[in-house]
Amino acid sequence: MMTIEDIKKIIPHRYPFLLVDRVVEKTENSIKAYKNVTVNEEFFNGHFPGQPIMPGVLQVEALAQAGAILLMTEKVDDPAHSLMVFTGINNCKFRRQVVPGDQLILEVELGNMRRNFVTMKGKATVDGQICCELEASAALVEKTSE
């Protein structure tokens, strides 16, 4: 549904911090996207040599980026002038390691939205097994000039 080039038009993240490769499903309040995890990722150089594991915080960031794509495309009138930033992360749990060769499936549902604040629930899976799940809140802020 959305390629990497489409995604780059919506959120400001770039290599090596762009963690969504493709959006495969999207409704007004939910999104399903994925990140192909390859051995060439920069973070694997130090996390951990000889036993590469995707850091949990980057799984959380991938979910945030998927949520930002959803929010910007469905709820924001002028995404070119807005930025989504986390205001809270709750009930975050890690259940499975993510390693090179995995395809990390990212699913996010938007919750309540009041003015410029939104809640969301997200889960990241590999082969149907939950790797990371969380509840989060975020705010839309005005993007400063580039």
SULDA-V7243 format. One record per residue. N is the residue number from 1. RES is the residue in three letters. OMEGA is omega as a letter, one per 40 degrees, with the letter a starting at -180 (* if undefined). D_FIRST is the distance of its C-alpha to the first C-alpha in whole Angstrom. Layout:
N | RES | OMEGA | D_FIRST
N | RES | OMEGA | D_FIRST
//
This chain:
1 | MET | i | 0
2 | MET | i | 4
3 | THR | i | 7
4 | ILE | i | 10
5 | GLU | i | 11
6 | ASP | a | 9
7 | ILE | a | 10
8 | LYS | i | 14
9 | LYS | a | 14
10 | ILE | a | 14
11 | ILE | a | 16
12 | PRO | a | 19
13 | HIS | i | 19
14 | ARG | i | 20
15 | TYR | e | 21
16 | PRO | a | 23
17 | PHE | i | 21
18 | LEU | a | 18
19 | LEU | i | 17
20 | VAL | a | 13
21 | ASP | a | 11
22 | ARG | i | 8
23 | VAL | a | 6
24 | VAL | i | 5
25 | GLU | i | 6
26 | LYS | i | 8
27 | THR | i | 11
28 | GLU | a | 14
29 | ASN | i | 16
30 | SER | a | 13
31 | ILE | i | 11
32 | LYS | a | 10
33 | ALA | i | 9
34 | TYR | i | 12
35 | LYS | i | 14
36 | ASN | a | 16
37 | VAL | a | 20
38 | THR | a | 22
39 | VAL | a | 26
40 | ASN | a | 25
41 | GLU | a | 24
42 | GLU | a | 27
43 | PHE | a | 28
44 | PHE | i | 29
45 | ASN | a | 32
46 | GLY | a | 34
47 | HIS | e | 32
48 | PHE | i | 34
49 | PRO | a | 35
50 | GLY | i | 36
51 | GLN | a | 34
52 | PRO | i | 30
53 | ILE | i | 29
54 | MET | i | 26
55 | PRO | i | 27
56 | GLY | a | 27
57 | VAL | i | 26
58 | LEU | i | 23
59 | GLN | i | 22
60 | VAL | i | 22
61 | GLU | i | 21
62 | ALA | i | 18
63 | LEU | i | 17
64 | ALA | i | 19
65 | GLN | i | 16
66 | ALA | i | 13
67 | GLY | i | 15
68 | ALA | i | 16
69 | ILE | i | 12
70 | LEU | a | 12
71 | LEU | a | 16
72 | MET | a | 15
73 | THR | a | 13
74 | GLU | a | 14
75 | LYS | a | 18
76 | VAL | a | 19
77 | ASP | a | 20
78 | ASP | a | 21
79 | PRO | i | 18
80 | ALA | a | 20
81 | HIS | a | 23
82 | SER | i | 22
83 | LEU | i | 22
84 | MET | i | 22
85 | VAL | i | 24
86 | PHE | i | 25
87 | THR | i | 29
88 | GLY | i | 29
89 | ILE | a | 28
90 | ASN | i | 30
91 | ASN | i | 30
92 | CYS | a | 28
93 | LYS | i | 29
94 | PHE | a | 28
95 | ARG | a | 28
96 | ARG | i | 27
97 | GLN | i | 28
98 | VAL | a | 24
99 | VAL | i | 26
100 | PRO | a | 25
101 | GLY | i | 22
102 | ASP | i | 21
103 | GLN | a | 17
104 | LEU | i | 17
105 | ILE | a | 15
106 | LEU | i | 14
107 | GLU | a | 14
108 | VAL | i | 16
109 | GLU | i | 17
110 | LEU | i | 19
111 | GLY | a | 22
112 | ASN | i | 25
113 | MET | i | 25
114 | ARG | a | 28
115 | ARG | a | 28
116 | ASN | i | 26
117 | PHE | a | 26
118 | VAL | i | 24
119 | THR | i | 24
120 | MET | i | 21
121 | LYS | a | 21
122 | GLY | i | 19
123 | LYS | i | 20
124 | ALA | a | 19
125 | THR | i | 19
126 | VAL | i | 20
127 | ASP | i | 21
128 | GLY | i | 21
129 | GLN | i | 24
130 | ILE | i | 23
131 | CYS | a | 24
132 | CYS | i | 24
133 | GLU | a | 24
134 | LEU | i | 25
135 | GLU | a | 25
136 | ALA | i | 25
137 | SER | a | 26
138 | ALA | i | 24
139 | ALA | i | 26
140 | LEU | i | 24
141 | VAL | i | 27
142 | GLU | i | 27
143 | LYS | i | 26
144 | THR | a | 29
145 | SER | a | 30
146 | GLU | * | 28
//
